[in-house]
Amino acid sequence: VMQHGSPCLDAAAQYAGAGNRLQGACIASVGIFWDGENARVPKKYDAGRACNDIRNAVSIHGRIVEKLFYYDSQKVCERKTDRVHLDLAGFKLVDCPTRGQKETMDKKIIVDARLT
């Protein structure tokens, strides 16, 4: 998750400015497939703010058509997931039971991304 004033967001803002000058260009469709298990919202960082930062960083690449957040609601570490703010930000919450197996969530994300 990037914060305002970071080199990544500054570069993204410059890129967005250049993109705004390209009139008549095709607008790409972009999907956000967030692996909540491997890319958590940092502690003391609001999930709503994280969603806004992600949206701002990604939207320069095209129109966001899909936003999914993958997590396993049965895992103890996921019980504190701020589902309310994720939902309010337009993310579809995908409860993905991992059943103790590695890469279950990764494979689901790959399949969903391919079908989108």
Buried (B, 14 or more C-beta within 10 A) or exposed (E): BBEEEEEEBEEBBEEBEEEEEEEEEEEEEBBBBBBBBEEBBEEEBEBBBBBBBBBBBBBBBBEBEBBBBBBBEEBEEBEEBBBEBBBEBEBEBBEBEBEEEEEBBBEBBEEBEEEE
